[in-house]
């Protein structure tokens, strides 16, 4: 796992605000491939472990449920087609399990996903469901497959005078108000001067125009803003990644019904195989060409 060892706990997940749907427009404009030599690809599976494949022959279908408002993980593209990292990952899992003919990927409103498995609307949720103690009582989760880090971004021409976050001491750093990232910034970096914003676009505008020295926030949102026309090539990642179970959760995982251990095991087998073969890396680089780490 890619990590700054002295600052990191093992995993994090969706503790950030869901990205605005307008980012779906940005994703359609991004280059869809990246270079493994330039971008670190995460792997949370032990390459030495071989997970047995449960027999899925008795299953007539495997329905993955997701949402349409979580880009780049799941969203409607400009043609109205369901797209995203989670959509491609679900298909790759089904292919690895030789079950493409049984798999379906459907979208539901976020508000309906919580009860969807109990209502027999699907067999798996691949939608960024937070791995919390409460949700562990409702679902069985696969092993995490992706952590979503917090990152700093600075202007490309900034004279910071260092290569890590210590160089930002006493500097003005933008962060979204009342977010997990604000709490994390204040606790982990007490020498930094937080400047809070109610909207991400206001925060980005302040960075671009020099109103703040840096911003701190969700690595996914920051990565795709850096690639957007709105960033005007102004800025770059600085230090990090920063991960925290306490602030950001345990990691993205697939949720199944609590009594469906065989299906969770099958997904774990497929995720491990996809990591070994390099297919997971291909998907990651396709949807995160600038990386998250």
Residue pairs with C-beta under 8 A, 6 or more apart in sequence:
1 10
1 42
1 43
1 44
1 147
2 40
2 42
2 241
2 293
3 241
3 243
4 239
4 240
4 241
4 242
7 188
7 242
8 241
8 242
8 243
8 244
9 243
9 244
9 245
9 246
10 243
10 245
11 44
11 144
11 147
11 243
11 245
11 249
11 250
11 251
12 147
12 148
12 149
12 150
12 243
12 244
12 245
12 247
12 248
12 249
12 250
12 251
13 128
13 130
13 131
13 144
13 147
13 148
13 248
13 249
13 250
13 251
13 252
13 253
14 128
14 129
14 130
14 148
14 248
14 249
14 252
15 130
15 180
15 247
15 248
15 249
16 148
16 179
16 180
16 181
16 217
16 218
16 220
16 221
16 248
17 176
17 179
17 218
18 69
18 70
18 110
18 128
19 70
19 71
19 218
19 220
19 221
20 200
21 69
21 71
21 75
23 71
23 72
23 75
23 221
23 224
24 71
24 75
24 76
24 77
25 78
26 224
26 225
26 227
26 228
27 71
27 72
27 75
27 77
27 83
27 224
27 287
28 77
28 78
29 228
29 229
30 224
30 227
30 289
31 227
31 289
32 286
32 287
32 289
33 285
33 286
33 289
34 285
34 286
34 288
34 289
34 290
34 291
35 285
36 281
36 285
38 291
39 285
39 288
39 289
39 290
39 291
40 291
40 293
41 280
41 281
41 284
41 285
41 291
42 146
42 147
42 284
42 292
42 293
43 275
43 280
43 281
44 143
44 144
44 145
44 146
44 147
44 251
45 143
45 145
45 271
45 272
45 275
45 276
46 272
47 272
47 275
47 276
49 272
50 272
51 265
51 268
51 269
51 272
52 265
52 269
53 97
53 265
53 266
53 269
54 262
54 263
54 265
54 266
54 269
55 262
56 62
56 97
56 99
56 102
56 262
56 263
56 266
59 99
59 102
59 123
59 263
60 102
61 102
61 103
61 104
61 123
62 94
62 99
62 102
62 103
62 104
62 123
62 124
62 263
63 103
63 104
63 105
63 106
63 121
63 122
63 123
63 124
64 90
64 103
64 104
64 105
64 106
64 122
64 123
64 124
64 125
64 126
65 106
65 107
65 108
65 113
65 116
65 117
65 121
65 122
65 124
65 125
65 126
65 127
66 73
66 74
66 82
66 84
66 86
66 87
66 90
66 105
66 106
66 107
66 108
66 125
66 126
66 127
67 74
67 107
67 108
67 109
67 110
67 113
67 127
68 74
68 75
68 76
68 82
68 107
69 75
69 110
70 84
70 86
70 110
70 127
70 128
71 84
72 84
72 85
72 220
72 224
72 287
72 288
73 84
73 85
73 86
73 127
73 128
73 287
74 82
74 83
74 84
74 85
74 86
74 87
74 107
74 126
74 127
75 82
75 83
75 84
76 82
76 83
76 107
77 83
82 105
82 107
84 287
85 283
85 284
85 286
85 287
85 288
86 126
86 127
86 128
87 105
88 283
88 286
88 287
89 126
89 145
89 280
89 283
90 103
90 105
90 124
90 126
91 100
91 103
91 105
92 270
92 274
92 279
92 280
92 283
93 267
93 270
93 271
93 274
94 100
94 102
94 103
96 269
96 270
96 273
96 274
96 279
97 266
97 269
97 270
106 121
106 122
108 116
108 121
110 127
113 125
113 127
113 129
114 138
116 122
116 125
117 123
117 124
117 125
117 139
117 255
117 256
117 257
118 257
123 256
123 257
123 260
123 263
124 254
124 255
124 256
124 263
124 267
125 139
125 254
125 255
125 256
126 254
126 255
128 252
129 135
129 139
129 253
129 255
130 249
131 141
131 144
131 249
131 250
131 251
131 253
132 249
135 141
135 255
137 258
138 258
139 255
139 256
139 257
139 258
140 255
140 256
140 257
140 258
140 259
140 260
140 261
140 264
141 253
141 254
141 255
141 256
141 264
142 253
142 254
142 255
142 256
142 264
142 267
142 268
142 271
143 253
143 268
143 271
144 250
144 251
144 252
144 253
145 251
145 252
145 253
145 254
145 271
145 280
146 251
146 252
146 284
147 243
147 248
147 251
147 252
148 218
148 219
148 220
148 248
148 252
148 292
149 219
149 240
149 241
149 242
149 243
149 248
149 292
149 293
150 181
150 184
150 216
150 217
150 218
150 219
150 240
150 241
150 242
150 243
150 244
150 247
150 248
151 216
151 217
151 218
151 219
151 222
151 223
151 237
151 238
151 240
151 241
151 242
151 292
152 165
152 168
152 173
152 214
152 215
152 216
152 237
152 238
152 239
152 240
153 207
153 214
153 215
153 216
153 217
153 222
153 225
153 226
153 235
153 236
153 237
153 238
154 160
154 207
154 213
154 214
154 235
154 236
154 238
155 207
155 208
155 210
155 234
155 235
155 236
156 233
156 234
156 235
156 236
158 213
158 214
160 167
160 168
160 171
160 213
160 238
161 167
163 239
164 239
165 189
165 192
165 238
165 239
165 240
166 191
168 189
168 191
168 192
168 213
168 214
168 238
169 191
169 192
170 191
170 192
170 193
171 192
171 193
171 213
171 214
172 193
172 195
172 211
172 212
172 213
172 214
173 185
173 189
173 192
173 193
173 194
173 195
173 212
173 213
173 214
173 215
173 216
174 194
174 195
174 196
174 197
174 203
174 206
174 207
174 211
174 212
174 214
174 215
174 216
175 181
175 182
175 185
175 194
175 195
175 196
175 197
175 203
175 215
175 216
175 217
176 182
176 196
176 197
176 198
176 199
176 200
176 203
176 217
177 196
177 197
177 198
178 196
179 217
180 247
180 248
181 216
181 217
181 218
181 247
182 194
182 196
183 247
184 242
184 244
184 247
184 248
185 192
185 194
185 216
186 194
188 242
188 244
189 216
195 206
195 211
195 212
197 203
197 206
200 217
200 221
200 225
201 230
203 212
203 215
203 217
204 215
204 225
204 230
204 231
205 211
206 212
206 215
207 214
207 215
207 234
207 235
208 231
208 232
208 234
208 235
214 238
215 222
219 240
219 241
219 292
219 293
220 288
220 292
222 237
223 237
223 288
223 290
223 291
223 292
224 290
225 231
226 235
226 236
226 237
226 290
227 289
227 290
237 290
240 293
241 292
241 293
254 264
254 267
256 263
256 264
256 267
271 280
274 280
274 283
275 281
